[in-house]
Each structure stands twice: as C-alpha cells, then as structure tokens.
C-alpha cells in the first residue's frame, strides 16, 4: 500500500455567504496527484475532518466544504455540492474529481452524482414521496467514494423514531410496551437481548409512526402549495423523538445480534494491513444505555415540512431487520436513501465499512444496489465510524486503522489516474 506521505498546507475559501471550505493539498506542487476530492456532509461541515488531511498528505487535493443551510431543502444542498465541485474542477492542476461521502454525507453525494449523470427527472417519478424540484444541470464527478455510509438519512430517521410517542411535540406521555431500557423487555447495559415478539412489535410501531408522519407532512405540503398553509413557503415541523443523531438510533445499537455481519464475503483490512476475504462481522460493543427522548436538545427533530419530506423520510412495508440486512424499505420512494440513489450511479465507486461501527453493514446493501461494473468494497477491522480505532470493540487494539484505511483509498485513487 501507499507509504509516500507529504507535507501539507491548507487555506480557507468562501464560496457564498453561507458556504465556505478548507482546501488541503501537498505543499509542493510536483507532489500533487492531479485528483481533486470534494468532502461534504448532508447537515454539518467537515472542515477539519480526518479524510481531508489524510488524503492530502498522500498527494491529493481536497476541499472540505459545508451545506449552506443544514435544515434547508435537499435540492439546495445538491447545489452546494455542485458549487464546491465546480471550484475543485477549476483548481490548478486538477485533472479528475471525486466525491467523498461519509455517514449521512453519502446520502448527499450519491443523490448528487445520480442527478449529475442522469438529470433531475430520475427523482421526479410518481413513485416518490415528493418529487425533486427542477434544477440547473449539475457538473459530474469522475468517481465516488462512500466511507462508512449509513443506509441514508431517511432510514436513519426511521430507525431513530421513538415508537411510544403519543403527541408529536411532547415526550411526556409515552405508550407502554416500547421501553428499550427496561430490563423486563430484555435490556442489559453489557448487551441487551430482546425477544422476537418485542422486536417485531417495536419495528411495527416505528413503521406506523413513520407512515403517520409522512401522511401529515404531505397533507401540510398540499395546504402550503394551495396557499392555505401557516406560511407561504414552508411550515415548522417539530418531531419529538425524531432526531436521527447517533444517541437516538434504537434497538440494534443495544442488541448487537442485529445487523451484525454481512451475507457475502468481502475484503477485510487487518491491523498489519494484510487483506483477507471473509464474511465481515461487526466488532462493536453495545452502545447507548439511556433513552434520550425526554431531552429536547438530543431527541427532537426541529425541522420544516419541506425539509422533512426531502431529507428525512422513506416509505416502508413490513419494515424490520435481522442479523444481516434491513427489509421492507422502499429504497426508491425517497432520494434520502443511499442504496436507492446509487442505482443511478455508474462512475467508478469505492465503498468502505468500519467494523467497529454499527453502520458498517450499509456498505453491503449499497454495493449490491450499485449497477456500475467498476465498483470496489472493503472493510477496515476495528475502525470506528470516524476511522480511528474503536477502543471498546472486541479484539482491540487494531493497529493504525486511519493509516490502513487511507493507504487503501490512496491505492484506489491512484488507479483512477493510471
């Protein structure tokens, strides 16, 4: 694997009054590989995130940017990606460009490239919960990297929904029977074991609440567009127990039997950088031992009708999951689902999962849905969601997982320019 590392520098750039970025690159121009990478998340900024300096010191130029409005409509975020990509495409010495999506950023980057390759019409069919609005033509990247992607922001909202909520704006009255943290239901801080009946009821209740939220939001959107809404353009939408941030992901982080291993064999990068081909197992420990639903700061999604419908929902029928995959999800109902988006992407694709993370398994679903012939999948043993070693994972220590991960990526990127 690549063992050549360079001294790097960075500089801040301003793209609009709401969108900026930090450019990372080798100090010496002759050390730059001619590959420019755009790194963004769907909600926050990645100005100082690990991939940017790690890729720069391996010879690549990276712009780490942000979306202008994290609670804005999804289409606005795609235009933000396009702006950052145009900047990188015009950057001195850049011959090819690559999109890098991590976690929820994979939702954004997969949707962006799908529209750039095919036009917005692919997300305007009648099957969609809402149709994507018309946009100007977006520039295409030459390749896409999805690193420890989740299943998409729509799915992560679904699996984070508190099923016991009885009033959408309050956590004070919860229905009995859905308490993940009650030992009577199978909770244990060192590893929960919920019964099949409890899990089935929990998934069913999450699905029912998800369907009710979508129906309400669509009803309000119809009123807004008819001029009968509370505001002309959009409406506030408060969803108690609806935030998708990590502490609100429910059931499978506590009961690690679920979503615990791949169905097929894939390459696994070990601590010594050796690569084996095997069924990939999660090494994670149980996480999150307290229900955050009563904490507004952590558990409430304060959004808008349009943002929810374009960024945070997906249709399901018979939703559930077992040890290897999710089922009952209509990947094509929303453009906030990475596996559905990737069906429209045909440029070279690199997908990687981190086995110390519980989102690692989304990589297999995305890989299977990807239609392109030039696609690569690999996993990093013991790496956390943010690439560093997961210290509470089974088998720790795992060596330098950051080095192993980005050395592998560098080899893949070098092949693009070969």
Wavefront OBJ file of the C-alpha trace (Angstrom):
o trace
v 0.000 0.000 0.000
v 0.982 3.640 -0.455
v 3.706 4.662 2.006
v 4.590 8.039 0.478
v 3.489 10.959 2.653
v 3.942 14.660 2.019
v 3.966 17.868 3.999
v 0.604 19.582 3.553
v -0.947 23.019 3.824
v -4.497 24.328 3.963
v -6.401 27.505 3.271
v -9.932 28.732 3.850
v -12.127 29.675 0.887
v -15.511 31.425 0.734
v -17.913 30.104 -1.898
v -21.042 32.043 -0.850
v -22.018 33.988 2.255
v -23.221 30.682 3.770
v -20.862 28.185 2.202
v -17.153 28.014 2.759
v -14.481 25.379 2.651
v -10.943 24.435 3.537
v -8.568 23.289 0.803
v -5.929 20.741 1.831
v -3.036 19.923 -0.500
v 0.650 18.968 -0.542
v 2.949 21.958 -0.098
v 4.980 21.206 -3.216
v 3.095 21.327 -6.496
v 5.067 18.455 -8.007
v 3.756 16.183 -5.239
v 0.101 16.748 -6.185
v -1.533 13.823 -7.949
v -4.000 15.721 -10.131
v -7.006 14.263 -8.309
v -9.350 16.656 -6.525
v -11.748 15.414 -3.844
v -14.904 17.117 -2.559
v -15.736 16.156 1.040
v -19.131 17.175 2.455
v -21.803 16.050 4.906
v -25.539 16.478 4.457
v -26.004 18.529 7.620
v -22.780 19.960 9.044
v -19.322 20.980 7.925
v -16.294 18.738 7.556
v -13.674 21.497 7.528
v -11.316 19.633 9.856
v -12.468 16.056 9.367
v -9.844 13.288 9.195
v -10.177 12.367 5.478
v -9.074 15.812 4.291
v -5.561 15.948 5.797
v -5.054 12.194 5.426
v -5.739 12.270 1.694
v -3.773 15.476 1.188
v -0.630 14.015 2.721
v -0.947 11.162 0.238
v -0.815 13.603 -2.667
v -4.455 14.513 -3.277
v -6.142 17.910 -3.173
v -9.259 18.062 -1.006
v -11.879 20.744 -0.498
v -13.803 20.122 2.721
v -16.980 22.168 2.478
v -20.404 22.560 4.069
v -24.036 22.843 3.071
v -25.309 26.392 3.301
v -28.341 25.505 5.414
v -28.423 22.217 7.315
v -32.197 22.436 7.759
v -32.829 23.523 4.202
v -34.409 21.502 1.371
v -32.335 18.718 -0.126
v -32.137 20.358 -3.540
v -30.353 23.375 -2.032
v -27.750 21.012 -0.622
v -27.168 19.427 -4.025
v -26.494 22.875 -5.450
v -23.963 23.436 -2.644
v -22.145 20.254 -3.683
v -22.161 21.430 -7.284
v -20.608 24.733 -6.258
v -17.784 23.002 -4.373
v -17.242 20.576 -7.249
v -17.027 23.389 -9.803
v -14.422 25.046 -7.596
v -12.370 21.860 -7.495
v -12.722 21.208 -11.219
v -11.263 24.638 -11.951
v -8.442 24.291 -9.416
v -4.932 24.433 -10.846
v -3.539 21.017 -11.755
v -6.748 19.063 -11.181
v -7.443 16.513 -13.918
v -10.188 14.439 -12.294
v -12.593 14.897 -9.386
v -14.045 12.522 -6.804
v -16.959 12.944 -4.397
v -16.434 11.683 -0.838
v -19.493 10.977 1.293
v -19.197 9.739 4.867
v -22.122 8.722 7.088
v -25.074 10.948 6.120
v -22.819 12.626 3.585
v -23.194 9.501 1.462
v -26.899 10.290 1.068
v -25.945 13.685 -0.316
v -23.126 12.567 -2.594
v -24.967 9.560 -4.034
v -28.015 11.686 -4.849
v -25.827 14.401 -6.322
v -23.981 12.085 -8.691
v -27.230 10.362 -9.670
v -28.702 13.701 -10.754
v -25.461 14.855 -12.385
v -25.284 11.685 -14.506
v -28.958 11.328 -15.380
v -30.756 14.610 -14.795
v -33.268 15.507 -12.116
v -36.047 13.549 -13.846
v -34.854 10.312 -12.209
v -36.229 11.664 -8.924
v -39.434 13.095 -10.371
v -41.448 9.923 -10.978
v -44.837 9.396 -9.370
v -43.438 6.763 -7.012
v -41.533 9.348 -4.961
v -42.943 10.646 -1.687
v -42.211 14.068 -3.149
v -40.669 14.894 -6.497
v -37.336 16.654 -6.640
v -37.715 20.191 -7.920
v -36.160 21.262 -11.210
v -32.544 22.402 -11.024
v -29.892 23.562 -13.423
v -27.599 20.888 -14.850
v -25.051 19.785 -12.269
v -21.416 19.006 -13.145
v -20.403 15.352 -12.857
v -17.598 13.938 -10.764
v -15.369 11.223 -12.217
v -15.751 8.838 -9.277
v -17.474 8.465 -5.902
v -16.250 7.222 -2.510
v -18.717 6.297 0.248
v -16.961 5.702 3.571
v -18.921 4.098 6.411
v -22.143 5.302 4.889
v -25.366 4.684 6.712
v -28.490 3.475 4.895
v -29.499 7.065 4.153
v -30.920 9.875 6.236
v -34.470 8.696 5.599
v -33.727 5.266 7.038
v -31.719 6.642 9.961
v -34.703 8.806 10.894
v -36.931 5.726 10.733
v -34.696 3.621 12.998
v -34.416 6.533 15.444
v -38.149 7.159 15.860
v -39.458 6.731 19.385
v -42.485 4.455 18.879
v -44.032 5.285 22.247
v -44.715 8.942 21.423
v -48.401 9.887 21.648
v -48.084 13.629 20.896
v -45.704 14.703 18.128
v -44.408 17.716 20.058
v -44.086 16.219 23.551
v -42.261 13.340 25.225
v -44.319 13.432 28.417
v -46.828 10.735 27.581
v -45.254 7.544 26.239
v -47.198 4.419 25.392
v -46.173 1.400 27.483
v -44.508 -1.629 25.971
v -41.737 0.042 23.959
v -39.120 0.857 26.590
v -35.782 -0.394 25.227
v -34.130 0.315 28.562
v -36.414 -1.749 30.776
v -34.742 -4.996 31.908
v -38.155 -6.664 31.696
v -38.008 -6.126 27.934
v -34.503 -7.570 27.631
v -32.256 -4.588 28.294
v -28.827 -5.059 29.824
v -26.055 -2.417 29.734
v -23.496 -5.034 28.707
v -25.652 -6.344 25.881
v -29.412 -6.490 25.508
v -31.357 -9.480 24.215
v -34.852 -8.508 23.186
v -37.406 -11.184 22.362
v -38.533 -11.737 18.783
v -42.013 -10.579 19.777
v -40.727 -7.357 21.333
v -38.579 -6.579 18.285
v -41.431 -7.261 15.853
v -43.788 -5.014 17.815
v -41.135 -2.316 18.074
v -40.467 -2.303 14.328
v -44.189 -2.292 13.577
v -44.748 0.699 15.856
v -41.834 2.590 14.305
v -43.280 1.924 10.855
v -46.741 3.083 11.897
v -45.370 6.311 13.324
v -43.238 6.844 10.236
v -46.280 6.426 7.987
v -48.290 8.855 10.109
v -45.546 11.495 9.946
v -45.301 11.217 6.164
v -49.082 11.448 5.769
v -49.254 14.540 7.971
v -46.348 16.234 6.192
v -47.867 15.568 2.761
v -51.193 16.987 3.929
v -49.477 20.148 5.174
v -47.466 20.447 1.947
v -50.685 20.318 -0.059
v -52.071 23.152 2.062
v -48.892 25.215 1.678
v -48.865 24.830 -2.091
v -52.560 25.746 -2.239
v -51.841 28.978 -0.371
v -53.650 27.754 2.739
v -50.635 26.919 4.906
v -49.491 28.758 8.002
v -46.785 30.409 5.877
v -46.372 30.997 2.158
v -43.216 28.948 1.626
v -42.971 26.273 4.316
v -44.018 25.396 7.866
v -42.190 24.439 11.053
v -42.376 20.746 11.880
v -41.441 19.531 15.362
v -40.998 15.777 15.823
v -40.407 14.671 19.412
v -38.246 11.560 19.486
v -37.457 12.068 15.815
v -33.814 13.130 15.674
v -31.523 10.744 13.800
v -28.297 11.606 15.639
v -26.425 8.595 16.995
v -27.705 8.512 20.617
v -31.240 8.165 19.229
v -30.568 5.183 16.945
v -32.628 2.458 18.535
v -32.559 -1.282 19.246
v -29.700 -2.556 17.081
v -27.079 -0.457 18.946
v -28.267 -2.048 22.205
v -28.796 -5.611 20.920
v -25.710 -6.292 18.833
v -27.078 -9.535 17.404
v -28.874 -7.359 14.877
v -27.145 -6.017 11.751
v -24.047 -7.844 12.892
v -22.489 -9.439 9.790
v -22.528 -9.422 6.000
v -24.256 -12.013 3.862
v -21.307 -12.449 1.487
v -17.510 -12.469 1.732
v -15.559 -9.244 1.175
v -12.045 -7.897 1.658
v -11.103 -7.089 5.253
v -8.064 -4.918 6.030
v -6.377 -6.122 9.225
v -4.153 -4.326 11.728
v -0.980 -5.327 9.867
v -2.549 -4.134 6.565
v -2.959 -7.721 5.368
v -6.185 -8.299 3.440
v -8.352 -11.402 3.756
v -11.643 -12.274 2.071
v -14.337 -13.374 4.502
v -17.788 -12.748 5.915
v -17.438 -9.408 7.703
v -18.544 -9.290 11.329
v -19.146 -6.240 13.461
v -16.806 -5.979 16.436
v -18.836 -3.282 18.153
v -19.908 -3.231 21.785
v -23.425 -2.266 22.887
v -23.976 1.489 22.819
v -26.435 3.944 24.392
v -27.930 2.840 27.708
v -30.402 5.675 28.245
v -33.469 6.822 26.346
v -32.832 10.416 25.270
v -36.428 11.040 24.193
v -37.155 13.432 27.071
v -34.165 15.622 26.143
v -35.262 18.171 23.560
v -31.672 19.044 22.643
v -30.815 15.473 21.689
v -34.023 13.769 20.623
v -36.282 16.337 18.960
v -36.103 16.980 15.239
v -36.879 20.665 14.733
v -37.348 20.829 11.006
v -39.790 22.040 8.362
v -42.351 20.272 6.222
v -40.319 20.581 3.023
v -37.027 19.654 4.667
v -38.528 16.602 6.330
v -40.075 15.360 3.094
v -36.917 15.857 1.023
v -34.267 14.940 3.599
v -35.617 12.653 6.296
v -38.221 10.122 5.261
v -38.725 6.867 3.383
v -41.692 4.575 2.752
v -41.779 1.067 4.175
v -43.981 -2.005 4.115
v -43.206 -4.702 6.637
v -40.131 -2.888 7.972
v -37.672 -4.874 10.039
v -34.136 -6.188 10.218
v -32.246 -9.263 11.306
v -28.562 -10.093 11.700
v -27.633 -9.342 8.092
v -29.937 -6.801 6.452
v -32.904 -4.456 6.585
v -36.157 -5.430 4.892
v -39.392 -3.747 3.903
v -37.754 -0.476 2.841
v -38.773 1.106 -0.447
v -35.371 2.432 -1.469
v -36.848 4.249 -4.467
v -39.508 6.156 -2.531
v -37.082 8.863 -1.483
v -33.834 10.464 -2.596
v -32.622 10.414 1.007
v -31.726 6.704 0.746
v -28.205 5.892 -0.398
v -28.969 2.358 -1.707
v -31.718 3.764 -3.926
v -29.623 6.689 -5.132
v -26.664 4.513 -6.027
v -28.790 2.577 -8.536
v -28.313 5.546 -10.872
v -24.530 5.972 -10.468
v -22.161 4.349 -12.961
v -18.813 6.067 -12.424
v -16.095 4.157 -10.509
v -17.245 3.580 -6.949
v -15.398 2.779 -3.712
v -17.449 1.651 -0.713
v -15.849 1.022 2.677
v -17.237 -0.023 6.053
v -15.682 0.274 9.510
v -16.257 -2.860 11.590
v -16.080 -1.089 14.944
v -19.142 0.880 13.831
v -22.742 -0.308 13.661
v -23.321 1.491 10.345
v -20.727 -0.696 8.592
v -23.352 -3.074 7.199
v -24.925 -0.446 4.940
v -21.877 -0.887 2.705
v -23.071 -4.310 1.549
v -26.557 -3.055 0.646
v -25.119 -0.125 -1.298
v -22.635 -2.367 -3.094
v -25.358 -4.795 -4.148
v -27.554 -1.989 -5.464
v -24.755 -0.292 -7.430
v -25.116 -1.040 -11.179
v -21.647 0.031 -12.306
v -19.048 -2.547 -13.291
v -16.180 -0.605 -11.690
v -17.075 -0.922 -8.024
v -14.925 -1.885 -5.049
v -15.880 -2.759 -1.482
v -13.633 -3.283 1.543
v -13.834 -3.116 5.327
v -11.366 -1.927 7.973
v -11.037 -4.179 11.001
v -11.811 -2.409 14.271
v -12.137 1.083 12.833
v -14.725 3.387 14.358
v -17.287 5.367 12.402
v -14.728 8.188 12.229
v -11.859 5.859 11.183
v -9.855 5.837 14.431
v -9.613 2.546 16.373
v -12.814 1.701 18.259
v -11.419 1.223 21.742
v -14.401 -0.651 23.178
v -14.680 -3.058 20.237
v -13.966 -6.765 20.550
v -10.309 -7.516 19.804
v -8.879 -4.045 20.487
v -6.166 -2.886 19.689
v -6.386 -2.832 15.894
v -3.225 -1.003 14.905
v -3.358 2.248 12.956
v -6.797 1.995 11.375
v -6.588 5.517 9.957
v -3.377 4.709 8.097
v -4.690 1.376 6.863
v -7.919 2.914 5.633
v -6.431 5.848 3.759
v -3.490 3.908 2.359
v -6.057 1.589 0.774
v -8.028 4.554 -0.554
v -4.862 6.116 -1.982
v -4.119 2.980 -3.998
v -7.671 3.006 -5.366
v -7.425 6.694 -6.260
v -4.065 6.209 -7.964
v -5.668 3.645 -10.270
v -8.157 6.281 -11.454
v -5.313 8.295 -12.886
v -3.333 5.361 -14.250
l 1 2 3 4 5 6 7 8 9 10 11 12 13 14 15 16 17 18 19 20 21 22 23 24 25 26 27 28 29 30 31 32 33 34 35 36 37 38 39 40 41 42 43 44 45 46 47 48 49 50 51 52 53 54 55 56 57 58 59 60 61 62 63 64 65 66 67 68 69 70 71 72 73 74 75 76 77 78 79 80 81 82 83 84 85 86 87 88 89 90 91 92 93 94 95 96 97 98 99 100 101 102 103 104 105 106 107 108 109 110 111 112 113 114 115 116 117 118 119 120 121 122 123 124 125 126 127 128 129 130 131 132 133 134 135 136 137 138 139 140 141 142 143 144 145 146 147 148 149 150 151 152 153 154 155 156 157 158 159 160 161 162 163 164 165 166 167 168 169 170 171 172 173 174 175 176 177 178 179 180 181 182 183 184 185 186 187 188 189 190 191 192 193 194 195 196 197 198 199 200 201 202 203 204 205 206 207 208 209 210 211 212 213 214 215 216 217 218 219 220 221 222 223 224 225 226 227 228 229 230 231 232 233 234 235 236 237 238 239 240 241 242 243 244 245 246 247 248 249 250 251 252 253 254 255 256 257 258 259 260 261 262 263 264 265 266 267 268 269 270 271 272 273 274 275 276 277 278 279 280 281 282 283 284 285 286 287 288 289 290 291 292 293 294 295 296 297 298 299 300 301 302 303 304 305 306 307 308 309 310 311 312 313 314 315 316 317 318 319 320 321 322 323 324 325 326 327 328 329 330 331 332 333 334 335 336 337 338 339 340 341 342 343 344 345 346 347 348 349 350 351 352 353 354 355 356 357 358 359 360 361 362 363 364 365 366 367 368 369 370 371 372 373 374 375 376 377 378 379 380 381 382 383 384 385 386 387 388 389 390 391 392 393 394 395 396 397 398 399 400 401 402 403 404 405 406 407 408 409 410 411 412 413 414 415 416 417 418
